[in-house]
Amino acid sequence: MAQLNFDASLVPPAQQQVDPSVPFEAVPSDKYTAEITHSELKPTKAGDGSYLEIEYTIIEGEYKGRKVFQWPWHQVQSSKFKVQSAE
């Protein structure tokens, strides 16, 4: 069995506390001022390309601090072709 050496008391508190007794609801579809706070290029499950996963954080208004995720934003397929020598 793996042993984890982790002390949660050393982790700084979150900037915005979440009350677990309040139900979590999706952010309504609308236009929001947000910033990209994380992005990652990930391989497709089929292994034949990749896609960009993006995390946005709303920075103004009623939903300030909420995160919105978008994936796949752009998918890139690998090219399968034969290279022939000009000899």
N, C-alpha and C positions, 0 to 999 in steps of 0.2 A: 504494500500500500504506500502511496506517495505521501510525503510529509510536507505540509505547507508552512513556511515560516512567515506568517502575515499578522501584523498588528493593526487592526482597523482604527485604533485610537491615533495612529500616526497619519492617517489620511485626512487632509483638510476638508472641512465641511463644504458642501455644494453652495454656490452663490445663491441659488434659488431653491429653497426647500420644497419638497413635494409632500402634500398631505395624503397618506395612503387611504384615508377614509373618504376622500372626494373622488367620484368616478372620473376616469380618464376618457375624454371624448376627442374625436378627431377634429382637427382644425378645419372649419368650414371652407369650402371652395370660394376663393376670392383673390384679390391682389393684395400682397403684403410686402413691406419693406424688409428684406432679409439679406443675410450675407452667407456666402459659402464658407462653412466652418470645417469641412472635411471632404476630400474626394479620393477615390481609390480606383485604379484600373484593375479589374478582376478578370480572370479567365472564365469563359463560358463553361457550362457543365459538360457540353459535348467536346470541349477542348479544341474547338476549331476557330477560335477567335477570342475577343475580349470585349468588355463593356466598361463604361465609366459610371460608378456609383457616386452620387452626390448627396451631401447632407447640408441643408440650409438651416440657419437659426434666425427666427423672426426677431427684428431688433426694435420694432415700434408697435404701439397699440395694445389692444386687449390681450393679444396672444404673444406678447414680447417674451422671449426666452424659450418658446416652444420650437421643437425641431421638426423639420419636414424632410422627407427622403425622396429621392427620385432615382429610379434605376429601371431598366438600363437607359441611360441618357443617350449613349451612342454606342453602337455595336460595330466592331471591326472584324470582318471575316478574314481568315488567313487565305492567302492565295496558294492554290495547289497547281503547280505547273512544272513542266519538265525543262531543264536547262540542257541545251545541246552545245557541244563544243564546235567551234568553227574550223577544226583541223582538217 
